[in-house]
Amino acid sequence: MESTDPTPKPELNPEPRPARKRQAVNVFFPTLGVAVFLATLFTAWTPNSLFASNLQEQLRLILTPQAVSNTVISTPLPQLRIGIVAGHNGNDSGAVCVDENGLVDLKEADVNLEIASLVQKSLVAQGFQVDLLNEFDTRLNGYRAVALISIHNDSCEYINEEATGFKVASSMETRDVNRAQRLTACMIDRYQSATQLTFHAGSITADMREYHAFSEIDPNTITAIIETGFLNLDREILTQETERVASGVTQGILCFINNESVSPTPIFTAVP
């Protein structure tokens, strides 16, 4: 900030100025400032901060608004890890659709993998470390990440005209209910906006709430499972507008990670 004081008049009998002492002070304080800055930087960004054991601290730094400072220091954040499970992949076919001749013409696992691969590609392009996981992937044991999303789809069978839309559920045993609800709310809001499909809260089952991966991963990893549509009435958007579907999933994840504004979504009671 510039001084507003008027320019001082020269003294008639100026006292001799201690030049050596002033030089020492001028050198000392910048040196002290650099030392403090380097010590702070080393402490904050020691390699241990990149490991999963500091996941909670990474989340706290990202989700907590930071005070505005006049000094701008460009320091990269640790690369965040996200897990994407391609439902049934590597295990079984999931729901199977057959044509009028009884021949298989579509498998849920293939649709899930296509969507999951597009989500992974999009998130990697935005700087995240993304693991594409199989249904019973050995890496799920104790898996640590900012978020884990498992992608599935509903039945090929025609049920009725109401069997269209998507479902999202989180674990019933999560340690952090607030963040789990936030992830769910983000997934529902962004996916619905991207696809215009209906959210089927009433048909979320206990199987979704008790999805096996929920009990396998690290309890600090926030997770959700999404059924992106019904393979019968929603087949067109799922197979012909797959990028749009994947975009909805991606936007939901980014909403959660970036702490974007979203209306809270209550945890619904599961149906049998």
C-alpha positions as CSV (number, residue, x, y, z in Angstrom):
1,M,0.0,0.0,0.0
2,E,1.4,3.4,-1.0
3,S,2.0,6.0,1.8
4,T,-0.2,9.1,1.9
5,D,2.2,11.1,4.1
6,P,3.6,14.3,2.5
7,T,7.2,14.2,1.4
8,P,9.4,15.0,4.5
9,K,11.7,18.0,4.3
10,P,15.4,17.4,4.5
11,E,16.9,17.9,8.0
12,L,19.3,20.7,8.5
13,N,21.7,18.8,10.6
14,P,21.1,15.1,9.8
15,E,22.6,12.6,12.2
16,P,25.0,10.0,10.8
17,R,23.0,6.8,9.8
18,P,24.2,3.4,11.0
19,A,24.5,1.9,7.5
20,R,26.0,-1.4,8.5
21,K,23.3,-2.1,11.1
22,R,20.5,-1.3,8.6
23,Q,22.0,-3.6,6.0
24,A,22.1,-6.4,8.5
25,V,18.4,-5.9,9.3
26,N,17.5,-5.8,5.6
27,V,19.3,-9.0,4.9
28,F,18.0,-10.8,8.0
29,F,14.3,-10.4,7.6
30,P,14.1,-11.6,3.9
31,T,16.3,-14.5,4.9
32,L,14.0,-15.3,7.8
33,G,10.9,-15.0,5.6
34,V,12.3,-17.4,3.0
35,A,13.3,-19.9,5.8
36,V,9.8,-19.8,7.3
37,F,8.2,-20.2,3.9
38,L,10.4,-23.2,3.0
39,A,9.8,-24.8,6.3
40,T,6.0,-24.4,6.0
41,L,6.0,-25.6,2.4
42,F,8.1,-28.7,3.4
43,T,5.8,-29.5,6.3
44,A,2.6,-29.1,4.2
45,W,3.8,-31.1,1.2
46,T,5.9,-33.9,2.6
47,P,5.4,-37.0,0.4
48,N,3.3,-38.7,3.1
49,S,0.5,-36.3,2.3
50,L,0.1,-38.0,-1.0
51,F,-0.6,-41.4,0.6
52,A,-4.1,-42.6,1.3
53,S,-3.5,-42.5,5.0
54,N,-3.9,-38.7,4.8
55,L,-7.2,-39.0,2.9
56,Q,-9.2,-37.2,5.6
57,E,-6.8,-34.3,5.6
58,Q,-6.9,-34.0,1.8
59,L,-10.7,-33.9,2.0
60,R,-10.6,-31.3,4.8
61,L,-8.3,-29.0,2.7
62,I,-10.5,-29.4,-0.4
63,L,-13.9,-29.0,1.2
64,T,-13.0,-26.2,3.6
65,P,-13.2,-22.7,2.2
66,Q,-9.7,-21.0,2.5
67,A,-9.1,-17.5,3.6
68,V,-8.3,-15.0,0.9
69,S,-4.6,-13.9,1.0
70,N,-2.9,-11.1,-0.8
71,T,0.0,-13.4,-1.5
72,V,-0.6,-15.9,-4.3
73,I,1.5,-19.1,-4.2
74,S,0.9,-21.6,-6.9
75,T,1.2,-25.1,-5.4
76,P,-0.4,-28.1,-7.0
77,L,-2.9,-30.2,-4.9
78,P,-2.3,-33.9,-4.5
79,Q,-3.9,-35.9,-7.3
80,L,-7.2,-37.2,-5.9
81,R,-8.2,-40.9,-6.4
82,I,-11.6,-42.0,-7.5
83,G,-12.9,-45.5,-8.0
84,I,-15.4,-46.5,-10.7
85,V,-16.8,-50.0,-10.6
86,A,-18.2,-51.4,-13.8
87,G,-21.0,-53.5,-12.4
88,H,-20.8,-57.3,-13.1
89,N,-17.7,-56.8,-15.1
90,G,-15.2,-59.7,-14.7
91,N,-17.8,-61.8,-12.9
92,D,-21.1,-62.3,-14.8
93,S,-23.2,-60.8,-17.5
94,G,-25.8,-59.1,-15.2
95,A,-29.2,-58.6,-16.8
96,V,-29.5,-60.2,-20.2
97,C,-31.7,-58.9,-23.0
98,V,-32.9,-61.3,-25.7
99,D,-34.4,-60.6,-29.1
100,E,-37.7,-62.1,-30.5
101,N,-35.8,-65.2,-31.5
102,G,-34.5,-65.8,-28.0
103,L,-31.0,-64.8,-28.8
104,V,-28.9,-62.6,-26.5
105,D,-28.6,-59.1,-28.0
106,L,-27.5,-57.0,-25.0
107,K,-25.8,-57.7,-21.7
108,E,-25.9,-55.4,-18.7
109,A,-22.2,-55.9,-18.0
110,D,-21.3,-54.5,-21.4
111,V,-23.4,-51.4,-21.0
112,N,-22.0,-50.8,-17.5
113,L,-18.4,-51.1,-18.7
114,E,-19.0,-48.7,-21.6
115,I,-20.5,-46.0,-19.2
116,A,-17.8,-46.6,-16.6
117,S,-15.0,-46.3,-19.2
118,L,-16.3,-43.0,-20.4
119,V,-16.6,-41.7,-16.8
120,Q,-13.0,-42.7,-16.1
121,K,-11.7,-41.1,-19.3
122,S,-13.5,-37.8,-18.5
123,L,-12.2,-37.6,-14.9
124,V,-8.7,-38.5,-15.9
125,A,-8.8,-35.7,-18.5
126,Q,-9.6,-33.3,-15.6
127,G,-6.6,-34.4,-13.5
128,F,-7.9,-37.1,-11.3
129,Q,-6.4,-40.5,-10.7
130,V,-9.2,-43.0,-11.6
131,D,-9.3,-46.7,-11.0
132,L,-11.6,-48.7,-13.3
133,L,-12.6,-51.7,-11.1
134,N,-14.3,-55.0,-11.7
135,E,-17.3,-56.2,-9.7
136,F,-15.3,-58.3,-7.3
137,D,-12.0,-56.6,-7.8
138,T,-9.3,-57.6,-5.3
139,R,-8.3,-53.9,-5.1
140,L,-11.7,-53.2,-3.4
141,N,-10.3,-54.7,-0.1
142,G,-9.5,-51.7,2.0
143,Y,-9.8,-49.4,-1.0
144,R,-9.2,-45.7,-0.2
145,A,-10.4,-42.9,-2.3
146,V,-12.3,-39.6,-2.2
147,A,-15.3,-41.5,-3.7
148,L,-16.2,-44.8,-5.1
149,I,-19.2,-45.2,-7.6
150,S,-20.5,-48.5,-8.8
151,I,-22.4,-48.4,-12.1
152,H,-25.3,-50.8,-12.8
153,N,-28.5,-51.0,-14.8
154,D,-31.9,-52.5,-14.2
155,S,-33.8,-55.3,-15.8
156,C,-34.3,-56.0,-19.5
157,E,-37.8,-57.4,-18.8
158,Y,-40.8,-55.3,-19.5
159,I,-42.5,-54.6,-16.1
160,N,-44.9,-51.7,-16.9
161,E,-44.7,-48.2,-18.3
162,E,-43.4,-46.9,-15.0
163,A,-40.2,-49.0,-15.3
164,T,-38.0,-46.2,-16.6
165,G,-35.5,-44.0,-14.8
166,F,-32.6,-44.4,-12.4
167,K,-31.8,-45.1,-8.8
168,V,-29.0,-44.0,-6.5
169,A,-28.2,-45.4,-3.0
170,S,-25.4,-45.1,-0.5
171,S,-24.2,-47.4,2.3
172,M,-26.4,-47.8,5.4
173,E,-23.3,-48.3,7.5
174,T,-21.2,-45.3,6.4
175,R,-19.2,-43.5,9.1
176,D,-20.0,-40.1,7.6
177,V,-23.8,-39.9,6.9
178,N,-23.6,-36.2,5.9
179,R,-21.0,-36.7,3.2
180,A,-22.8,-39.9,2.0
181,Q,-26.0,-37.9,1.7
182,R,-24.2,-35.2,-0.1
183,L,-22.7,-37.6,-2.7
184,T,-26.1,-39.2,-3.2
185,A,-27.7,-35.7,-3.6
186,C,-25.1,-34.7,-6.1
187,M,-25.5,-37.9,-8.2
188,I,-29.2,-37.6,-8.3
189,D,-29.3,-33.9,-9.2
190,R,-26.6,-33.9,-11.8
191,Y,-27.6,-37.2,-13.4
192,Q,-31.3,-36.2,-13.6
193,S,-30.4,-32.8,-15.2
194,A,-28.1,-34.5,-17.8
195,T,-30.4,-37.3,-18.8
196,Q,-33.9,-36.0,-17.9
197,L,-34.7,-39.5,-16.5
198,T,-36.9,-40.0,-13.5
199,F,-35.4,-40.7,-10.1
200,H,-37.0,-43.9,-8.6
201,A,-36.5,-43.4,-4.9
202,G,-39.3,-45.8,-3.9
203,S,-37.7,-48.8,-5.7
204,I,-34.3,-48.7,-4.0
205,T,-33.8,-52.1,-2.6
206,A,-31.9,-53.5,0.4
207,D,-29.5,-55.1,-2.1
208,M,-28.4,-51.7,-3.2
209,R,-28.0,-50.4,0.4
210,E,-26.0,-53.6,1.3
211,Y,-24.0,-53.7,-1.9
212,H,-21.0,-55.9,-1.2
213,A,-18.3,-53.3,-2.0
214,F,-19.6,-51.1,0.8
215,S,-18.3,-53.5,3.4
216,E,-15.0,-54.2,1.6
217,I,-13.6,-50.7,1.1
218,D,-12.0,-48.5,3.7
219,P,-14.8,-47.0,5.8
220,N,-13.6,-43.5,5.2
221,T,-14.2,-43.8,1.4
222,I,-17.6,-42.3,0.5
223,T,-19.5,-44.5,-1.9
224,A,-22.7,-44.8,-3.9
225,I,-24.3,-47.2,-6.3
226,I,-26.2,-46.0,-9.3
227,E,-28.5,-47.9,-11.7
228,T,-28.4,-45.6,-14.7
229,G,-31.6,-46.9,-16.2
230,F,-33.8,-49.8,-17.2
231,L,-32.5,-51.8,-20.1
232,N,-36.0,-52.2,-21.5
233,L,-37.6,-48.8,-21.7
234,D,-34.4,-46.8,-21.3
235,R,-32.4,-48.9,-23.8
236,E,-32.1,-46.1,-26.4
237,I,-30.5,-43.5,-24.2
238,L,-28.3,-46.1,-22.5
239,T,-26.9,-47.6,-25.7
240,Q,-27.2,-44.7,-28.2
241,E,-26.5,-41.7,-26.0
242,T,-24.0,-43.4,-23.7
243,E,-21.8,-40.2,-23.5
244,R,-24.7,-38.3,-22.2
245,V,-25.3,-40.9,-19.5
246,A,-21.7,-41.0,-18.6
247,S,-21.6,-37.2,-18.4
248,G,-24.4,-37.2,-15.8
249,V,-22.4,-39.6,-13.6
250,T,-19.3,-37.6,-14.0
251,Q,-21.0,-34.3,-13.2
252,G,-22.4,-35.9,-10.0
253,I,-19.0,-37.0,-8.9
254,L,-17.5,-33.5,-9.6
255,C,-20.4,-31.9,-7.7
256,F,-19.4,-33.9,-4.6
257,I,-15.6,-33.4,-4.9
258,N,-15.8,-29.7,-5.8
259,N,-18.3,-29.0,-3.0
260,E,-20.8,-27.6,-5.4
261,S,-24.2,-26.3,-4.3
262,V,-27.0,-29.0,-4.3
263,S,-30.2,-29.6,-2.3
264,P,-29.8,-32.3,0.4
265,T,-31.4,-35.7,-0.4
266,P,-32.7,-37.8,2.5
267,I,-31.7,-41.4,2.9
268,F,-34.8,-43.4,1.8
269,T,-35.9,-46.5,3.5
270,A,-35.1,-49.6,1.4
271,V,-37.8,-51.8,0.1
272,P,-37.5,-55.6,0.4
